[in-house]
Amino acid sequence: MKANRTLRTLIAATLLLLPLLGGCQERPSSALDAEDVRFSEFYSDYLLASGISEENGGHFISDLDSTTLAAMLERHGLSMEKIREKNDLYRADPERWQQVLIRVRENIRKQAEAGRK
């Protein structure tokens, strides 16, 4: 449960702080790399497994247990340390975070369409 709480805290902090941090920093390159793509796929799965959808206004419906979260991280080749590194990177580069979120939204949209077929 602690890893789940930590991940949620990192995600929430990132979403809340990015608009504040973006205005006064030099812009690093925002091109997504393979790790960003892996993170976006993990984050998409995490959100979907938590029950988030456009229909429920983006609210978490279920709380993932630590075993499920660990399996999800492993499946995507990520660790909590890598999540922390990506969090720091996205704080420093809001444009990159925006590109990740666009990719996440697209992943969720594609999965929703596949589920309707």
DSSP file (Angstrom, degrees, kcal/mol; ACC not computed):
  #  RESIDUE AA STRUCTURE BP1 BP2  ACC     N-H-->O    O-->H-N    N-H-->O    O-->H-N    TCO  KAPPA ALPHA  PHI   PSI    X-CA   Y-CA   Z-CA
    1    1 A M     >        0   0    0      0, 0.0     4,-2.6     0, 0.0     5,-0.2   0.000 360.0 360.0 360.0 -32.8    0.0    0.0    0.0
    2    2 A K  H  >  +     0   0    0      1,-0.2     4,-2.6     2,-0.2     5,-0.2   0.900 360.0  49.7 -63.4 -40.7    2.9    2.4    0.7
    3    3 A A  H  > S+     0   0    0      2,-0.2     4,-2.7     1,-0.2    -1,-0.2   0.906 111.2  49.9 -64.1 -40.3    4.1    2.2   -2.9
    4    4 A N  H  > S+     0   0    0      2,-0.2     4,-2.5     1,-0.2    -2,-0.2   0.927 112.1  46.7 -62.5 -45.6    0.6    2.9   -4.1
    5    5 A R  H  X S+     0   0    0     -4,-2.6     4,-2.4     2,-0.2    -2,-0.2   0.900 112.6  50.9 -63.2 -41.4    0.3    5.9   -1.8
    6    6 A T  H  X S+     0   0    0     -4,-2.6     4,-2.7     2,-0.2    -2,-0.2   0.924 110.8  48.2 -62.7 -45.3    3.7    7.1   -2.9
    7    7 A L  H  X S+     0   0    0     -4,-2.7     4,-2.7     1,-0.2     5,-0.2   0.928 112.2  48.7 -62.4 -45.2    2.9    6.8   -6.6
    8    8 A R  H  X S+     0   0    0     -4,-2.5     4,-2.9     1,-0.2     5,-0.2   0.905 111.7  50.0 -60.9 -41.3   -0.4    8.7   -6.1
    9    9 A T  H  X S+     0   0    0     -4,-2.4     4,-2.9     2,-0.2     5,-0.2   0.920 111.5  48.3 -63.9 -43.8    1.4   11.4   -4.2
   10   10 A L  H  X S+     0   0    0     -4,-2.7     4,-2.4     2,-0.2    -2,-0.2   0.921 113.9  46.6 -61.3 -44.5    4.0   11.8   -6.9
   11   11 A I  H  X S+     0   0    0     -4,-2.7     4,-2.6     2,-0.2    -2,-0.2   0.941 114.9  45.9 -64.6 -47.2    1.3   11.9   -9.6
   12   12 A A  H  X S+     0   0    0     -4,-2.9     4,-2.2     1,-0.2     5,-0.2   0.923 113.7  48.8 -62.2 -44.8   -0.8   14.4   -7.7
   13   13 A A  H  X S+     0   0    0     -4,-2.9     4,-2.6    -5,-0.2     5,-0.2   0.905 112.0  49.7 -62.8 -40.9    2.2   16.6   -6.8
   14   14 A T  H  X S+     0   0    0     -4,-2.4     4,-2.0    -5,-0.2    -2,-0.2   0.938 111.2  48.1 -63.0 -47.2    3.3   16.6  -10.4
   15   15 A L  H  < S+     0   0    0     -4,-2.6    -1,-0.2     1,-0.2    -2,-0.2   0.859 117.3  42.8 -63.3 -34.8   -0.1   17.5  -11.8
   16   16 A L  H  < S+     0   0    0     -4,-2.2     4,-0.4    -5,-0.2    -1,-0.2   0.847 118.2  42.0 -79.8 -35.0   -0.4   20.3   -9.3
   17   17 A L  H >X S+     0   0    0     -4,-2.6     4,-2.0    -5,-0.2     3,-0.6   0.728  92.2  80.4 -89.2 -22.3    3.1   21.8   -9.5
   18   18 A L  H 3X S+     0   0    0     -4,-2.0     4,-1.6     1,-0.3    -1,-0.2   0.894  91.0  51.4 -57.4 -44.3    3.8   21.7  -13.2
   19   19 A P  H 34 S+     0   0    0      0, 0.0     4,-0.4     0, 0.0    -1,-0.3   0.871 112.8  47.5 -61.6 -32.2    1.9   24.9  -14.1
   20   20 A L  H <4 S+     0   0    0     -3,-0.6     3,-0.3    -4,-0.4     4,-0.2   0.837 114.9  44.6 -74.5 -33.2    3.7   26.8  -11.3
   21   21 A L  H  < S+     0   0    0     -4,-2.0     3,-0.4     1,-0.2    -1,-0.2   0.669  98.4  72.6 -86.5 -17.2    7.2   25.5  -12.4
   22   22 A G  S >< S+     0   0    0     -4,-1.6     3,-0.6    -5,-0.2    -1,-0.2   0.740  84.3  64.0 -74.5 -24.1    6.9   25.9  -16.1
   23   23 A G  T 3  S+     0   0    0     -4,-0.4    -1,-0.2    -3,-0.3    -2,-0.1   0.773 103.3  38.1 -77.0 -27.9    7.1   29.7  -16.4
   24   24 A C  T 3  S+     0   0    0     -3,-0.4     2,-0.3    -4,-0.2    -1,-0.2   0.155  94.2  90.8-116.6  20.9   10.5   30.6  -15.2
   25   25 A Q  S <  S-     0   0    0     -3,-0.6     2,-0.2    -4,-0.2    67,-0.0  -0.859  78.3-106.2-117.7 152.2   12.8   27.9  -16.5
   26   26 A E        -     0   0    0     -2,-0.3    -2,-0.1     1,-0.1    -3,-0.0  -0.523  46.2-111.8 -67.5 140.5   14.8   27.4  -19.6
   27   27 A R        -     0   0    0     -2,-0.2    66,-0.1    66,-0.1     3,-0.1  -0.670  29.5-157.7 -85.0 112.6   13.1   24.8  -21.8
   28   28 A P        -     0   0    0      0, 0.0    67,-0.1     0, 0.0    68,-0.1  -0.273  46.1 -66.2 -72.8 172.8   14.9   21.5  -22.2
   29   29 A S        -     0   0    0      1,-0.1    67,-0.1    66,-0.0    66,-0.0  -0.371  42.8-161.1 -61.0 136.4   14.2   19.3  -25.2
   30   30 A S        +     0   0    0     -3,-0.1     2,-0.2    65,-0.1    -1,-0.1   0.286  43.9 129.1-105.8   9.6   10.7   18.0  -25.1
   31   31 A A        -     0   0    0      1,-0.1     2,-0.2    68,-0.0    65,-0.1  -0.471  61.6-120.3 -67.5 131.7   11.1   15.1  -27.5
   32   32 A L        -     0   0    0     -2,-0.2     2,-0.2     4,-0.1    -1,-0.1  -0.513  28.2-159.7 -74.3 138.1    9.8   11.8  -25.9
   33   33 A D     >  -     0   0    0     -2,-0.2     4,-2.1     1,-0.0     3,-0.2  -0.487  39.3 -86.9-105.6-177.6   12.3    9.0  -25.6
   34   34 A A  H  > S+     0   0    0      1,-0.2     4,-2.4     2,-0.2     5,-0.1   0.846 128.1  53.4 -60.9 -35.5   11.7    5.3  -25.1
   35   35 A E  H  > S+     0   0    0      2,-0.2     4,-2.8     1,-0.2    -1,-0.2   0.878 107.0  51.7 -68.0 -37.1   11.4    5.7  -21.3
   36   36 A D  H  > S+     0   0    0     -3,-0.2     4,-2.7     2,-0.2    -2,-0.2   0.909 110.2  49.0 -62.9 -41.8    8.8    8.4  -21.8
   37   37 A V  H  X S+     0   0    0     -4,-2.1     4,-2.1     2,-0.2    -2,-0.2   0.927 112.2  48.0 -63.7 -45.0    6.8    6.1  -24.0
   38   38 A R  H  X S+     0   0    0     -4,-2.4     4,-2.5     1,-0.2    -2,-0.2   0.921 112.4  49.6 -60.9 -43.9    7.1    3.2  -21.5
   39   39 A F  H  X S+     0   0    0     -4,-2.8     4,-3.3     1,-0.2     5,-0.2   0.919 109.3  51.4 -61.5 -43.4    6.0    5.6  -18.7
   40   40 A S  H  X S+     0   0    0     -4,-2.7     4,-2.2     1,-0.2    -1,-0.2   0.878 110.6  48.8 -63.1 -37.0    3.0    6.7  -20.7
   41   41 A E  H  X S+     0   0    0     -4,-2.1     4,-2.2     2,-0.2    -1,-0.2   0.913 113.6  46.7 -67.7 -42.3    2.0    3.1  -21.3
   42   42 A F  H  X S+     0   0    0     -4,-2.5     4,-2.9     2,-0.2    -2,-0.2   0.951 113.0  48.9 -61.5 -48.9    2.4    2.4  -17.6
   43   43 A Y  H  X S+     0   0    0     -4,-3.3     4,-2.6     1,-0.2     5,-0.2   0.875 109.8  52.2 -62.5 -38.4    0.4    5.5  -16.6
   44   44 A S  H  X S+     0   0    0     -4,-2.2     4,-2.6    -5,-0.2    -1,-0.2   0.949 112.5  44.9 -59.9 -49.5   -2.4    4.7  -19.0
   45   45 A D  H  X S+     0   0    0     -4,-2.2     4,-3.0     1,-0.2    -2,-0.2   0.902 112.4  52.6 -61.1 -42.0   -2.7    1.2  -17.6
   46   46 A Y  H  X S+     0   0    0     -4,-2.9     4,-1.6     2,-0.2    -2,-0.2   0.934 111.6  45.1 -60.1 -47.7   -2.5    2.6  -14.0
   47   47 A L  H  <>S+     0   0    0     -4,-2.6     5,-2.4     2,-0.2     4,-0.3   0.921 114.8  47.5 -64.3 -44.1   -5.3    5.0  -14.7
   48   48 A L  H ><5S+     0   0    0     -4,-2.6     3,-1.3     1,-0.2    -2,-0.2   0.915 111.6  50.0 -64.2 -42.6   -7.5    2.4  -16.5
   49   49 A A  H 3<5S+     0   0    0     -4,-3.0    -1,-0.2     1,-0.3    -2,-0.2   0.785 107.6  55.7 -66.2 -26.2   -6.9   -0.1  -13.7
   50   50 A S  T 3<5S-     0   0    0     -4,-1.6    11,-2.8    -5,-0.2    12,-2.3   0.494 120.3-111.6 -83.5  -4.0   -7.9    2.6  -11.2
   51   51 A G  T < 5 +     0   0    0     -3,-1.3     2,-0.3    -4,-0.3    -3,-0.2   0.603  61.3 155.9  88.2  12.2  -11.2    3.1  -13.0
   52   52 A I      < +     0   0    0     -5,-2.4     2,-0.3    -6,-0.2    -1,-0.3  -0.544  10.5 151.1 -75.6 134.5  -10.5    6.5  -14.4
   53   53 A S      > -     0   0    0     -2,-0.3     5,-2.0     6,-0.2     6,-0.3  -0.961  58.7-107.1-151.9 168.0  -12.5    7.5  -17.4
   54   54 A E  T > 5S+     0   0    0     -2,-0.3     3,-1.1     1,-0.2    -1,-0.1   0.837 116.7  61.5 -66.5 -30.9  -13.9   10.5  -19.2
   55   55 A E  T 3 5S+     0   0    0      1,-0.2    -1,-0.2     2,-0.1    -3,-0.1   0.840 105.7  44.1 -66.0 -33.6  -17.3    9.4  -18.1
   56   56 A N  T > 5S-     0   0    0     -3,-0.3     3,-0.6    -5,-0.1    -1,-0.2   0.250 116.8-108.7 -98.7  14.8  -16.5    9.6  -14.3
   57   57 A G  T < 5 -     0   0    0     -3,-1.1    -3,-0.2     1,-0.2    -2,-0.1   0.714  68.3 -62.1  72.0  20.6  -14.8   12.9  -14.6
   58   58 A G  T 3 <S+     0   0    0     -5,-2.0     2,-0.4     1,-0.2    -1,-0.2   0.769  91.7 148.8  78.6  25.9  -11.3   11.5  -14.0
   59   59 A H    <   -     0   0    0     -3,-0.6     2,-0.3    -6,-0.3    -1,-0.2  -0.751  52.3-113.8 -96.0 140.9  -11.9   10.2  -10.5
   60   60 A F        -     0   0    0     -2,-0.4    -9,-0.2     1,-0.2     3,-0.1  -0.555  30.3-178.3 -67.8 128.6  -10.2    7.1   -9.1
   61   61 A I        +     0   0    0    -11,-2.8     2,-0.3    -2,-0.3   -10,-0.2   0.804  66.7  28.5 -96.0 -39.3  -12.8    4.3   -8.6
   62   62 A S  S    S-     0   0    0    -12,-2.3     2,-0.6   -13,-0.0    -1,-0.2  -0.922  71.4-131.6-126.7 152.2  -10.5    1.7   -7.1
   63   63 A D        -     0   0    0     -2,-0.3     2,-0.2    -3,-0.1   -59,-0.0  -0.889  28.2-133.0-100.7 117.1   -7.3    1.8   -5.1
   64   64 A L        -     0   0    0     -2,-0.6     2,-0.1   -18,-0.1   -60,-0.1  -0.469  18.9-127.0 -72.7 137.5   -4.7   -0.6   -6.5
   65   65 A D     >  -     0   0    0     -2,-0.2     4,-2.4     1,-0.1     5,-0.2  -0.372  25.6-105.9 -79.3 165.6   -3.0   -2.8   -4.0
   66   66 A S  H  > S+     0   0    0      1,-0.2     4,-2.6     2,-0.2     5,-0.2   0.816 118.6  55.5 -64.2 -31.8    0.8   -2.9   -3.8
   67   67 A T  H  > S+     0   0    0      2,-0.2     4,-2.3     1,-0.2    -1,-0.2   0.928 110.2  45.1 -66.5 -44.5    1.0   -6.3   -5.5
   68   68 A T  H  > S+     0   0    0      2,-0.2     4,-2.3     1,-0.2    -2,-0.2   0.917 114.4  49.0 -64.3 -43.6   -0.9   -5.1   -8.5
   69   69 A L  H  X S+     0   0    0     -4,-2.4     4,-2.6     2,-0.2    -2,-0.2   0.914 110.9  49.8 -62.9 -44.1    1.1   -2.0   -8.7
   70   70 A A  H  X S+     0   0    0     -4,-2.6     4,-2.5     1,-0.2    -1,-0.2   0.907 111.5  49.0 -61.9 -42.1    4.4   -3.9   -8.5
   71   71 A A  H  X S+     0   0    0     -4,-2.3     4,-2.6     2,-0.2    -1,-0.2   0.893 111.1  50.3 -64.8 -39.3    3.3   -6.3  -11.3
   72   72 A M  H  X S+     0   0    0     -4,-2.3     4,-1.5     2,-0.2    -2,-0.2   0.920 111.0  48.3 -64.8 -44.6    2.3   -3.3  -13.4
   73   73 A L  H  <>S+     0   0    0     -4,-2.6     5,-3.1     1,-0.2     4,-0.3   0.925 113.4  47.9 -60.7 -44.5    5.7   -1.6  -12.9
   74   74 A E  H ><5S+     0   0    0     -4,-2.5     3,-1.5     1,-0.2    -2,-0.2   0.915 107.2  55.6 -63.5 -43.7    7.5   -4.9  -13.7
   75   75 A R  H 3<5S+     0   0    0     -4,-2.6    -1,-0.2     1,-0.3    -2,-0.2   0.830 113.5  42.1 -59.0 -32.5    5.4   -5.5  -16.9
   76   76 A H  T 3<5S-     0   0    0     -4,-1.5    -1,-0.3    -3,-0.2    -2,-0.2   0.370 115.2-114.8 -97.5   4.6    6.4   -2.0  -18.1
   77   77 A G  T < 5S+     0   0    0     -3,-1.5     2,-0.3    -4,-0.3    -3,-0.2   0.857  72.7 128.9  68.4  35.1   10.1   -2.4  -17.1
   78   78 A L      < -     0   0    0     -5,-3.1     2,-0.3    -6,-0.1    -1,-0.2  -0.795  40.0-161.7-119.9 162.6    9.8    0.4  -14.5
   79   79 A S     >  -     0   0    0     -2,-0.3     4,-2.2    -3,-0.1     5,-0.2  -0.868  38.7-105.0-132.4 167.5   10.7    0.8  -10.8
   80   80 A M  H  > S+     0   0    0     -2,-0.3     4,-2.4     1,-0.2     5,-0.2   0.876 123.4  55.4 -62.2 -35.2    9.7    3.3   -8.2
   81   81 A E  H  > S+     0   0    0      2,-0.2     4,-2.3     1,-0.2    -1,-0.2   0.918 107.6  48.0 -62.1 -42.8   13.1    4.9   -8.5
   82   82 A K  H  > S+     0   0    0      2,-0.2     4,-2.7     1,-0.2    -2,-0.2   0.876 109.3  53.7 -65.8 -37.0   12.5    5.3  -12.3
   83   83 A I  H  X S+     0   0    0     -4,-2.2     4,-2.4     2,-0.2    -2,-0.2   0.917 109.2  48.8 -62.1 -42.7    9.1    6.8  -11.5
   84   84 A R  H  X S+     0   0    0     -4,-2.4     4,-2.3     2,-0.2    -2,-0.2   0.912 111.1  50.0 -63.1 -42.2   10.8    9.3   -9.2
   85   85 A E  H  X S+     0   0    0     -4,-2.3     4,-2.4     1,-0.2    -2,-0.2   0.925 111.7  47.4 -61.7 -44.8   13.4   10.2  -11.9
   86   86 A K  H  X S+     0   0    0     -4,-2.7     4,-3.0     2,-0.2     5,-0.2   0.890 108.7  55.6 -64.8 -38.1   10.6   10.7  -14.5
   87   87 A N  H  X S+     0   0    0     -4,-2.4     4,-1.9     2,-0.2    -1,-0.2   0.933 109.6  46.3 -57.9 -46.8    8.7   12.9  -12.0
   88   88 A D  H  X S+     0   0    0     -4,-2.3     4,-1.7     1,-0.2    -2,-0.2   0.909 113.0  50.1 -62.8 -42.1   11.8   15.1  -11.5
   89   89 A L  H  X S+     0   0    0     -4,-2.4     4,-1.3     1,-0.2    -2,-0.2   0.924 110.5  49.0 -62.3 -45.2   12.3   15.3  -15.3
   90   90 A Y  H  < S+     0   0    0     -4,-3.0     7,-0.3     1,-0.2    -1,-0.2   0.821 107.7  54.9 -68.6 -30.2    8.6   16.2  -16.0
   91   91 A R  H  < S+     0   0    0     -4,-1.9    -1,-0.2    -5,-0.2    -2,-0.2   0.892 112.0  44.1 -65.1 -38.4    8.8   18.9  -13.3
   92   92 A A  H  < S+     0   0    0     -4,-1.7    -2,-0.2     1,-0.2    -1,-0.2   0.689 122.9  37.9 -78.8 -18.7   11.8   20.4  -15.1
   93   93 A D    >X  +     0   0    0     -4,-1.3     4,-1.9    -5,-0.1     3,-0.7  -0.646  61.0 172.1-136.5  76.9   10.2   20.0  -18.6
   94   94 A P  H 3> S+     0   0    0      0, 0.0     4,-2.4     0, 0.0     5,-0.1   0.797  80.7  59.9 -58.4 -30.2    6.4   20.7  -18.5
   95   95 A E  H 3> S+     0   0    0      2,-0.2     4,-1.9     1,-0.2     5,-0.1   0.899 105.5  48.0 -65.8 -38.3    6.2   20.5  -22.3
   96   96 A R  H <> S+     0   0    0     -3,-0.7     4,-2.4     2,-0.2    -1,-0.2   0.923 110.6  51.7 -65.2 -44.1    7.5   17.0  -22.2
   97   97 A W  H  X S+     0   0    0     -4,-1.9     4,-2.7    -7,-0.3    -2,-0.2   0.900 107.8  52.9 -59.2 -40.9    5.0   16.1  -19.4
   98   98 A Q  H  X S+     0   0    0     -4,-2.4     4,-2.2     1,-0.2    -1,-0.2   0.909 108.6  49.4 -61.7 -41.6    2.2   17.6  -21.7
   99   99 A Q  H  X S+     0   0    0     -4,-1.9     4,-2.1     2,-0.2    -2,-0.2   0.891 110.4  50.9 -64.2 -39.1    3.4   15.3  -24.5
  100  100 A V  H  X S+     0   0    0     -4,-2.4     4,-2.6     2,-0.2    -2,-0.2   0.939 110.5  49.0 -61.9 -46.4    3.3   12.3  -22.2
  101  101 A L  H  X S+     0   0    0     -4,-2.7     4,-2.7     1,-0.2    -2,-0.2   0.869 108.9  52.5 -63.7 -36.7   -0.2   13.2  -21.1
  102  102 A I  H  X S+     0   0    0     -4,-2.2     4,-2.1     2,-0.2    -1,-0.2   0.917 111.3  47.3 -62.6 -42.7   -1.4   13.6  -24.7
  103  103 A R  H  X S+     0   0    0     -4,-2.1     4,-2.6     2,-0.2    -2,-0.2   0.902 111.1  51.5 -65.0 -41.0    0.0   10.1  -25.4
  104  104 A V  H  X S+     0   0    0     -4,-2.6     4,-2.6     2,-0.2     5,-0.2   0.938 109.9  49.2 -60.4 -47.5   -1.7    8.7  -22.2
  105  105 A R  H  X S+     0   0    0     -4,-2.7     4,-2.5     1,-0.2    -1,-0.2   0.898 111.4  49.4 -59.9 -41.1   -5.0   10.2  -23.3
  106  106 A E  H  X S+     0   0    0     -4,-2.1     4,-2.6     2,-0.2    -1,-0.2   0.910 109.9  51.2 -64.9 -42.6   -4.6    8.7  -26.8
  107  107 A N  H  X S+     0   0    0     -4,-2.6     4,-2.3     2,-0.2    -2,-0.2   0.927 112.1  46.7 -58.8 -45.3   -3.7    5.3  -25.3
  108  108 A I  H  X S+     0   0    0     -4,-2.6     4,-2.3     2,-0.2    -2,-0.2   0.909 111.6  51.1 -65.2 -42.5   -6.9    5.4  -23.1
  109  109 A R  H  X S+     0   0    0     -4,-2.5     4,-2.3    -5,-0.2    -2,-0.2   0.923 110.6  48.8 -60.4 -45.1   -9.0    6.5  -26.0
  110  110 A K  H  X S+     0   0    0     -4,-2.6     4,-2.5     1,-0.2    -2,-0.2   0.906 111.8  48.7 -62.0 -42.6   -7.7    3.6  -28.2
  111  111 A Q  H  X S+     0   0    0     -4,-2.3     4,-1.7     2,-0.2    -1,-0.2   0.881 110.9  50.8 -66.5 -37.0   -8.4    1.1  -25.4
  112  112 A A  H  X S+     0   0    0     -4,-2.3     4,-1.2     2,-0.2    -2,-0.2   0.906 111.4  47.9 -66.0 -41.5  -11.9    2.5  -24.9
  113  113 A E  H  X S+     0   0    0     -4,-2.3     4,-1.0     1,-0.2     3,-0.4   0.904 110.3  51.7 -65.1 -41.6  -12.6    2.2  -28.7
  114  114 A A  H  < S+     0   0    0     -4,-2.5     3,-0.3     1,-0.2    -1,-0.2   0.853 107.8  53.4 -63.8 -33.6  -11.2   -1.4  -28.7
  115  115 A G  H  < S+     0   0    0     -4,-1.7    -1,-0.2     1,-0.2    -2,-0.2   0.770 105.2  54.0 -71.4 -26.4  -13.5   -2.3  -25.8
  116  116 A R  H  <        0   0    0     -4,-1.2    -1,-0.2    -3,-0.4    -2,-0.2   0.714 360.0 360.0 -79.2 -21.3  -16.6   -1.0  -27.7
  117  117 A K     <        0   0    0     -4,-1.0    -1,-0.2    -3,-0.3    -2,-0.2   0.463 360.0 360.0 -80.8 360.0  -15.9   -3.2  -30.7
